[in-house]
Amino acid sequence: MDLHNRVALVTGSSRGIGRAIALELGRRGADIVIHHRRNSTRAQAEAVAQELRSLGRRTLVIKADVADPSDVARMFSVIQSAFGKLDILVNNAASAVFRPLLQLEEKHWEHVWDVNVRAITLCIKHAVPLMSRGVIVNITSLGSMRYLPNYGALGAAKAAIESLTRSYAVELAPAIRVNAVCGGLVDETGFSEMMPLDVKERVIQLTPAGRLAKPEDIAKVVAFLCSDDAEMIRGQSIIIDGGIALGLLT
Ligand SMILES: NC(=O)c1ccc[n+]([C@@H]2O[C@H](COP(=O)([O-])OP(=O)(O)OC[C@H]3O[C@@H](n4cnc5c(N)ncnc54)[C@H](OP(=O)(O)O)[C@@H]3O)[C@@H](O)[C@H]2O)c1
């Protein structure tokens, strides 16, 4: 699973799951574009870059709002100038509005759709001309297929991303592979830290694996999908949830 001489962009890699993915791809040899949105997370993004440079990887840190088409275009032109190509795109950046249906306003829908659904399409459109053979991995969540309280808008966006994953896997074949990784609740992330302790404990009780997934569990599967060993996997959404979605009455 050697990724030397590949250039990977991981969106939202200043922290959380994106950070773990950037580090995992870097450990396997890829040069990494670390991306974040806010000025306040620049230092975190730079710390990820520093860790990767200490492994001998080349890095580039870019700040861009994936909901803004001109910012996305700028990000890819910076990548083209720096590396001249892109081999791997991991669409990990996300932003949610957690509200029940009756409290979801137009602006919330627009935000969730722009940051999550339109953004991955924009990123893919800009990435494809930079790829000769390439891999795209979209990060989704169990909310794409299961009920979670206040998760309706983001769940719909994640379901749309899984649908687009299938479409783009066919449209961009054979040279570009597109898959998704669908996570259950992931420990050591902002989202899991928002969860009350008793809810987290209940989730662990219901999880056949006996623990929550960690960012590294997601990152290892993303790295596998990016490798040549996954050549025949196309358009799939791989669930990494320790088995919790299997149970009805567990
Ligand atoms: N956490 C979980 O339990 C869980 C479970 C299943 C799936 N997932 C999925 O895994 C992915 C990562 O989750 P996470 O919990 O690690 O996320 P996180 O800690 O909330 O980090 C989100 C990342 O996305 C970036 N971002 C947010 N809005 C952006 C925008 N408009 N433009 C560009 N970048 C933006 C953030 O940049 P800044 O740092 O600059 O703000 C940050 O790097 C998401 O797709 C999420 O839906 C998470």
The ligand as an SDF file (V2000), in Angstrom:
LIG
                    3D

 48 52  0  0  0  0  0  0  0  0999 V2000
  -17.1020   13.0370   14.0250 N   0  0  0  0  0  0  0  0  0  0  0  0
  -17.8620   11.9960   13.7670 C   0  0  0  0  0  0  0  0  0  0  0  0
  -18.3310   11.2870   14.6840 O   0  0  0  0  0  0  0  0  0  0  0  0
  -18.1550   11.6180   12.3430 C   0  0  0  0  0  0  0  0  0  0  0  0
  -18.8520   10.4480   12.0860 C   0  0  0  0  0  0  0  0  0  0  0  0
  -19.0910   10.0640   10.7720 C   0  0  0  0  0  0  0  0  0  0  0  0
  -18.6560   10.8620    9.7320 C   0  0  0  0  0  0  0  0  0  0  0  0
  -18.0000   12.0090    9.9940 N   0  0  0  0  0  0  0  0  0  0  0  0
  -17.5780   12.8260    8.8520 C   0  0  0  0  0  0  0  0  0  0  0  0
  -16.1570   12.8910    8.8630 O   0  0  0  0  0  0  0  0  0  0  0  0
  -15.7320   14.1480    8.3360 C   0  0  0  0  0  0  0  0  0  0  0  0
  -14.8350   14.8500    9.3430 C   0  0  0  0  0  0  0  0  0  0  0  0
  -15.5250   14.9560   10.5590 O   0  0  0  0  0  0  0  0  0  0  0  0
  -14.8460   15.6040   11.8520 P   0  0  0  0  0  0  0  0  0  0  0  0
  -15.7670   15.3270   12.9790 O   0  0  0  0  0  0  0  0  0  0  0  0
  -13.4180   15.2060   11.9210 O   0  0  0  0  0  0  0  0  0  0  0  0
  -14.9510   17.1600   11.4430 O   0  0  0  0  0  0  0  0  0  0  0  0
  -14.5320   18.4670   12.2440 P   0  0  0  0  0  0  0  0  0  0  0  0
  -13.6450   18.1700   13.3960 O   0  0  0  0  0  0  0  0  0  0  0  0
  -15.7910   19.2270   12.4740 O   0  0  0  0  0  0  0  0  0  0  0  0
  -13.6470   19.2220   11.1330 O   0  0  0  0  0  0  0  0  0  0  0  0
  -14.2580   19.7090    9.9950 C   0  0  0  0  0  0  0  0  0  0  0  0
  -13.2040   20.1550    9.0270 C   0  0  0  0  0  0  0  0  0  0  0  0
  -13.8770   20.7010    7.8990 O   0  0  0  0  0  0  0  0  0  0  0  0
  -13.4320   22.0360    7.6990 C   0  0  0  0  0  0  0  0  0  0  0  0
  -14.5410   22.8460    7.2060 N   0  0  0  0  0  0  0  0  0  0  0  0
  -15.7370   23.0660    7.8070 C   0  0  0  0  0  0  0  0  0  0  0  0
  -16.4800   23.9020    7.0350 N   0  0  0  0  0  0  0  0  0  0  0  0
  -15.7200   24.1970    5.9450 C   0  0  0  0  0  0  0  0  0  0  0  0
  -15.9030   25.0050    4.7970 C   0  0  0  0  0  0  0  0  0  0  0  0
  -17.0300   25.7130    4.5730 N   0  0  0  0  0  0  0  0  0  0  0  0
  -14.9000   25.0710    3.8850 N   0  0  0  0  0  0  0  0  0  0  0  0
  -13.7680   24.3920    4.0760 C   0  0  0  0  0  0  0  0  0  0  0  0
  -13.5290   23.6070    5.1370 N   0  0  0  0  0  0  0  0  0  0  0  0
  -14.4920   23.5190    6.0550 C   0  0  0  0  0  0  0  0  0  0  0  0
  -12.9320   22.5100    9.0480 C   0  0  0  0  0  0  0  0  0  0  0  0
  -11.9880   23.5770    8.8770 O   0  0  0  0  0  0  0  0  0  0  0  0
  -11.5610   24.4900   10.1470 P   0  0  0  0  0  0  0  0  0  0  0  0
  -10.7410   23.5790   11.0200 O   0  0  0  0  0  0  0  0  0  0  0  0
  -10.7800   25.6070    9.5840 O   0  0  0  0  0  0  0  0  0  0  0  0
  -12.8380   24.9060   10.7960 O   0  0  0  0  0  0  0  0  0  0  0  0
  -12.2890   21.2340    9.5870 C   0  0  0  0  0  0  0  0  0  0  0  0
  -10.9920   21.0790    9.0720 O   0  0  0  0  0  0  0  0  0  0  0  0
  -17.0040   14.9080    8.0030 C   0  0  0  0  0  0  0  0  0  0  0  0
  -17.3180   14.7000    6.6530 O   0  0  0  0  0  0  0  0  0  0  0  0
  -18.0260   14.2660    8.9080 C   0  0  0  0  0  0  0  0  0  0  0  0
  -19.3490   14.4250    8.4420 O   0  0  0  0  0  0  0  0  0  0  0  0
  -17.7360   12.4210   11.2730 C   0  0  0  0  0  0  0  0  0  0  0  0
  1  2  1  0
  2  3  2  0
  2  4  1  0
  4  5  1  0
  4 48  2  0
  5  6  2  0
  6  7  1  0
  7  8  2  0
  8  9  1  0
  8 48  1  0
  9 10  1  0
  9 46  1  0
 10 11  1  0
 11 12  1  0
 11 44  1  0
 12 13  1  0
 13 14  1  0
 14 15  2  0
 14 16  1  0
 14 17  1  0
 17 18  1  0
 18 19  2  0
 18 20  1  0
 18 21  1  0
 21 22  1  0
 22 23  1  0
 23 24  1  0
 23 42  1  0
 24 25  1  0
 25 26  1  0
 25 36  1  0
 26 27  1  0
 26 35  1  0
 27 28  2  0
 28 29  1  0
 29 30  1  0
 29 35  2  0
 30 31  1  0
 30 32  2  0
 32 33  1  0
 33 34  2  0
 34 35  1  0
 36 37  1  0
 36 42  1  0
 37 38  1  0
 38 39  2  0
 38 40  1  0
 38 41  1  0
 42 43  1  0
 44 45  1  0
 44 46  1  0
 46 47  1  0
M  CHG  2   8   1  16  -1
M  END
$$$$
